[in-house]
Amino acid sequence: MKTYNNVRAETGNIIVKQGDKFDLAMDIYQVSDSGVETAKNLTDKTVRMEVRATKTGAVVLTLASPTTITISGDDSNRITFNTIITLDEGEYYYDIQIDEDSYTIRQGMLIVKVQITDD
């Protein structure tokens, strides 16, 4: 479980295996000007992850709530990705945003490693 502060976009890489289930979960929090951390309620929000081969290139993968991203938790602040990664091996750029707030929660590299075995 990872926790992110939505005052500014966090940066971090995500490593996945090609063809494997991507089931990362994150709890989203916001911090007030006085430093108090509270759960960011995502009820009725659309959370979207866009993946690109280059920073300014076309989107090659989009994940979004409620289909491939689930919003849950007691405070409706947990997002869980639930999909199979079908991208080719390589390094991609991603960002995760809350559409209604026009706010980026997290960004970085999505690194897809080659699948060694065929299950």
LUMSEPA-353418 format. One line per field, with one value per residue: residue in one letter; x, y, z of N, C-alpha, C in turn. Coordinates in steps of 0.02 Angstrom, whole numbers, always signed. Layout:
! residues N
type = c(a, ...)
npx = c(X, ...)
npy = c(Y, ...)
npz = c(Z, ...)
capx = c(X, ...)
capy = c(Y, ...)
capz = c(Z, ...)
cpx = c(X, ...)
cpy = c(Y, ...)
cpz = c(Z, ...)
***
This chain:
! residues 119
type = c(m, k, t, y, n, n, v, r, a, e, t, g, n, i, i, v, k, q, g, d, k, f, d, l, a, m, d, i, y, q, v, s, d, s, g, v, e, t, a, k, n, l, t, d, k, t, v, r, m, e, v, r, a, t, k, t, g, a, v, v, l, t, l, a, s, p, t, t, i, t, i, s, g, d, d, s, n, r, i, t, f, n, t, i, i, t, l, d, e, g, e, y, y, y, d, i, q, i, d, e, d, s, y, t, i, r, q, g, m, l, i, v, k, v, q, i, t, d, d)
npx = c(+42, +32, +54, +6, +30, -79, -47, +53, +113, +171, +322, +369, +430, +353, +359, +318, +273, +265, +110, +66, -43, -86, -97, -88, -113, -161, -171, -244, -203, -225, -139, -161, -133, -86, -23, -96, -144, -267, -385, -414, -564, -634, -758, -876, -781, -671, -536, -390, -266, -139, -33, +115, +229, +329, +366, +286, +213, +84, -54, -37, -96, -238, -304, -446, -562, -729, -688, -553, -486, -518, -611, -610, -618, -634, -640, -660, -541, -449, -364, -363, -279, -326, -291, -228, -66, -25, +69, +217, +383, +479, +513, +400, +307, +204, +55, -54, -212, -341, -483, -594, -540, -435, -304, -144, -94, +12, +163, +281, +394, +336, +387, +403, +435, +502, +408, +457, +414, +279, +127)
npy = c(-59, +107, +277, +438, +613, +737, +870, +910, +837, +675, +587, +437, +277, +137, -35, -167, -333, -388, -440, -480, -463, -302, -238, -135, -39, +116, +235, +391, +548, +715, +864, +994, +1174, +1195, +1079, +965, +802, +726, +605, +597, +615, +526, +504, +505, +551, +548, +448, +442, +359, +392, +332, +353, +334, +428, +584, +686, +618, +522, +450, +286, +195, +196, +200, +199, +251, +193, +67, +6, +57, +56, +138, +141, +95, +147, +285, +319, +341, +258, +197, +70, -20, -126, -226, -311, -295, -257, -195, -174, -228, -106, +69, +186, +339, +398, +469, +501, +558, +662, +690, +785, +878, +925, +884, +817, +672, +581, +542, +477, +347, +206, +50, -84, -249, -391, -539, -692, -826, -918, -921)
npz = c(+0, -44, -1, -47, -58, -105, -127, -211, -363, -341, -380, -454, -502, -584, -594, -698, -755, -921, -983, -858, -715, -664, -514, -420, -271, -199, -68, -58, +2, +66, +113, +224, +229, +356, +384, +416, +384, +284, +225, +50, -17, -145, -199, -329, -417, -560, -587, -679, -774, -884, -1011, -1102, -1240, -1260, -1177, -1233, -1324, -1410, -1319, -1263, -1181, -1079, -919, -816, -688, -677, -723, -749, -644, -476, -351, -178, -3, +169, +178, +48, -23, -78, -219, -339, -459, -591, -705, -852, -911, -1072, -1148, -1250, -1205, -1119, -1080, -1019, -1004, -873, -800, -662, -633, -559, -637, -621, -535, -605, -576, -550, -473, -466, -553, -673, -725, -814, -812, -914, -904, -991, -1015, -953, -944, -1017, -958)
capx = c(+0, +71, +16, +30, +5, -100, -32, +91, +119, +227, +357, +393, +427, +314, +386, +270, +292, +222, +62, +46, -95, -64, -147, -62, -162, -134, -215, -231, -212, -207, -112, -183, -79, -60, +12, -140, -157, -333, -401, -444, -624, -638, -826, -899, -724, -642, -464, -367, -194, -121, +34, +142, +296, +372, +331, +237, +184, +14, -70, -38, -138, -276, -342, -490, -617, -732, -675, -487, -465, -573, -608, -638, -592, -681, -644, -661, -478, -404, -372, -332, -275, -344, -289, -170, -23, -11, +118, +282, +436, +508, +501, +346, +292, +135, +31, -118, -244, -412, -509, -636, -499, -379, -248, -103, -76, +76, +191, +346, +405, +307, +438, +373, +487, +482, +383, +503, +376, +212, +82)
capy = c(+0, +168, +337, +497, +678, +768, +941, +914, +771, +633, +556, +370, +228, +77, -89, -222, -384, -391, -494, -493, -420, -241, -232, -88, -1, +176, +277, +460, +596, +784, +897, +1064, +1223, +1189, +1015, +911, +754, +695, +564, +633, +578, +523, +489, +541, +577, +503, +444, +419, +351, +392, +308, +375, +310, +486, +632, +725, +575, +500, +403, +216, +157, +235, +164, +249, +227, +137, +2, -23, +85, +53, +182, +105, +114, +178, +357, +325, +371, +206, +179, +6, -34, -195, -239, -347, -251, -287, -154, -205, -213, -40, +121, +231, +394, +395, +513, +483, +621, +666, +732, +840, +928, +943, +878, +758, +642, +546, +537, +444, +298, +139, +7, -149, -301, -446, -600, -747, -888, -910, -957)
capz = c(+0, -47, +18, -82, -38, -168, -131, -273, -392, -321, -435, -438, -556, -573, -635, -708, -804, -980, -979, -790, -687, -631, -461, -371, -233, -167, -29, -76, +57, +53, +171, +228, +238, +424, +389, +437, +330, +285, +167, -6, -37, -218, -219, -388, -455, -610, -583, -744, -785, -955, -1023, -1167, -1256, -1249, -1134, -1271, -1375, -1405, -1265, -1286, -1134, -1031, -868, -783, -646, -630, -754, -736, -580, -428, -293, -122, +62, +216, +163, -25, -45, -105, -289, -355, -531, -601, -777, -878, -951, -1138, -1183, -1265, -1157, -1128, -1030, -1039, -957, -850, -747, -633, -616, -542, -691, -600, -500, -650, -531, -558, -409, -470, -620, -674, -779, -810, -843, -930, -912, -1033, -982, -967, -955, -1045, -913)
cpx = c(+44, +26, +47, -6, -17, -92, +9, +99, +181, +258, +381, +384, +385, +343, +335, +299, +241, +176, +38, -9, -62, -115, -121, -119, -128, -189, -196, -250, -196, -184, -133, -121, -48, -26, -30, -157, -227, -342, -434, -503, -632, -708, -846, -843, -703, -567, -440, -290, -183, -48, +54, +211, +348, +332, +275, +202, +111, +6, -74, -79, -173, -312, -384, -541, -682, -712, -608, -453, -526, -560, -643, -609, -645, -692, -648, -599, -428, -418, -333, -336, -287, -348, -229, -131, -4, +38, +181, +332, +465, +492, +451, +339, +218, +119, -38, -150, -317, -442, -546, -596, -442, -314, -211, -80, -5, +97, +259, +352, +367, +355, +408, +430, +459, +458, +428, +465, +308, +165, +21)
cpy = c(+62, +227, +397, +559, +713, +844, +955, +844, +736, +604, +488, +323, +168, +24, -145, -272, -385, -452, -511, -444, -362, -226, -188, -50, +58, +209, +349, +506, +666, +815, +970, +1109, +1218, +1121, +957, +867, +724, +655, +607, +592, +583, +502, +534, +574, +525, +506, +411, +413, +349, +374, +327, +345, +365, +537, +670, +684, +559, +451, +333, +171, +206, +188, +216, +214, +236, +70, -28, +9, +85, +102, +147, +133, +148, +251, +371, +359, +320, +196, +115, -5, -108, -209, -282, -299, -286, -246, -194, -187, -144, +7, +171, +286, +388, +454, +489, +547, +612, +715, +793, +896, +954, +940, +813, +735, +615, +543, +502, +398, +234, +94, -62, -197, -358, -505, -658, -811, -871, -953, -983)
cpz = c(+0, -31, -17, -59, -102, -168, -195, -299, -365, -384, -413, -496, -535, -621, -637, -758, -860, -974, -910, -768, -650, -578, -403, -336, -200, -126, -42, -17, +33, +118, +169, +235, +307, +436, +412, +377, +338, +221, +113, -30, -113, -243, -277, -428, -507, -602, -648, -744, -860, -962, -1094, -1177, -1247, -1208, -1170, -1324, -1363, -1347, -1294, -1241, -1088, -984, -832, -739, -685, -661, -736, -675, -535, -372, -236, -57, +104, +201, +88, -52, -71, -179, -302, -430, -540, -676, -794, -923, -1016, -1179, -1198, -1211, -1171, -1071, -1059, -986, -937, -805, -726, -610, -595, -591, -667, -565, -544, -611, -543, -489, -411, -542, -616, -734, -763, -848, -851, -945, -954, -990, -1002, -983, -984, -1003, -948)
***
